[in-house]
Amino acid sequence: MQSIVLFVRNIKVCLSMFKFIVILSFTLYLLKIQDVENKIISNKESRNYLRLLLFII
């Protein structure tokens, strides 16, 4: 029984790490696009992006 619980916990940890990596890579991709387009993000927009990321995580 304990091995099943440990297995489920490991899967949950792996999924949360995978989710974090996907979100991070997507964020970096968006930043790269903005850098290429030479757009300047206002403080309000950057705070909104940060809130969205923290909400997703």
N, C-alpha and C positions, 0 to 999 in steps of 0.2 A: 504493500500500500504506500509506503514511504517513497519508494522509487517512482511510482506513478505521480505523486505530488511533486517530487523534484523535477521530473520530466516536464510536467505542465508549467512549473515555474521557469524552467530553462527556456521553454518555447515562448512564454510571455516576455521574458527578458530579451530574447533574440528578436521578437517582433517589435518591441519598443525601440531597440537599437536600430533596426532596419528602418523604422518609421523616422527616426531622428536623422539618419543618414540621407534618406530620400528628401526630407524637408530641407536639410542643409544644402544638398546638391542643387535642389530647385532654387533656393535662395541665391546661391552663388551664380547659377545660370542667369537669373533675373538681373543680378548686379552686373554681370558681364554684358548683357544686352544693353543695359542703361549706360554702361561705360562706352560701349561702341557708338551708341546714339548721342553721346555727350549730353545727357539729360541731367539736370540738377534736381534732386529731390528736396522738396521743402521739408522743414522740421515736422510739420503736421503730418505729411505723408509718411515720413520715415517712422514716426511714432505709431501710425496706423499699421504699417507693415510689421513692426515689432510686436504690437498687441496681437495681431493675427497669428504670427508665428508662435507666440507664447500660448495663445488659446489652443492652437492645433496640438502643440506638444503636451 
